[in-house]
Amino acid sequence: MIETVPSIKKAVRIAIVAVAVLSMSACTTRYRNHGYVPTDEELAEIVVGVDTRDSVIEAVGPPSSLGVLNESGYYYISSRVQFYGARAPKTIDRQLVAISFSNSGVVQNIERFGLENGNVIAFERRVTNPSVENNGFLRQLLGNIGNFDPSGLIQ
């Protein structure tokens, strides 16, 4: 019995150390990279006024998104998001390269935007309030008895 007490103490110490290591590893910073943006060297290969849509794809690859109106441009988008423990994810870097084309399909302009150029958009949320929140099933069923109009069925 005397030999089991030190082994129990040793097992408890190992368990405490394991819990401490696991809890500290849960708070490590993780990053997620999403998307692709061409480097400055790749963009230097594109000549404004000379290159076309096809030559841009050959030089830097296919775009992440296309322009909405008549494929007016190519957009290359990348973002880097930081995750730390139970906190909400935080976007720490976002890059956007916009290549616009003329009507004939020739490169017109190349622009690079970062996170500092972005605008926060406030979404408007329109939600209809339900009128049946505090009504039970029978109250809802019986509440429609007087609202029935048979003249609507004749047509």
Rosetta blueprint (number, residue, H / E / L):
1 M L
2 I L
3 E L
4 T H
5 V H
6 P H
7 S H
8 I H
9 K H
10 K H
11 A H
12 V H
13 R H
14 I H
15 A H
16 I H
17 V H
18 A H
19 V H
20 A H
21 V H
22 L H
23 S H
24 M H
25 S H
26 A L
27 C L
28 T L
29 T E
30 R E
31 Y E
32 R E
33 N E
34 H E
35 G E
36 Y L
37 V L
38 P L
39 T L
40 D H
41 E H
42 E H
43 L H
44 A H
45 E L
46 I L
47 V L
48 V L
49 G L
50 V L
51 D L
52 T E
53 R H
54 D H
55 S H
56 V H
57 I H
58 E H
59 A H
60 V H
61 G L
62 P L
63 P L
64 S L
65 S E
66 L E
67 G L
68 V L
69 L L
70 N L
71 E L
72 S L
73 G E
74 Y E
75 Y E
76 Y E
77 I E
78 S E
79 S E
80 R E
81 V E
82 Q E
83 F E
84 Y E
85 G L
86 A L
87 R L
88 A L
89 P L
90 K E
91 T E
92 I E
93 D E
94 R E
95 Q E
96 L E
97 V E
98 A E
99 I E
100 S E
101 F E
102 S L
103 N L
104 S L
105 G L
106 V E
107 V E
108 Q E
109 N E
110 I E
111 E E
112 R E
113 F E
114 G E
115 L H
116 E H
117 N H
118 G L
119 N L
120 V L
121 I L
122 A L
123 F L
124 E L
125 R L
126 R L
127 V L
128 T L
129 N L
130 P L
131 S L
132 V L
133 E L
134 N L
135 N L
136 G L
137 F H
138 L H
139 R H
140 Q H
141 L H
142 L H
143 G H
144 N L
145 I H
146 G H
147 N H
148 F L
149 D L
150 P L
151 S H
152 G H
153 L H
154 I H
155 Q L
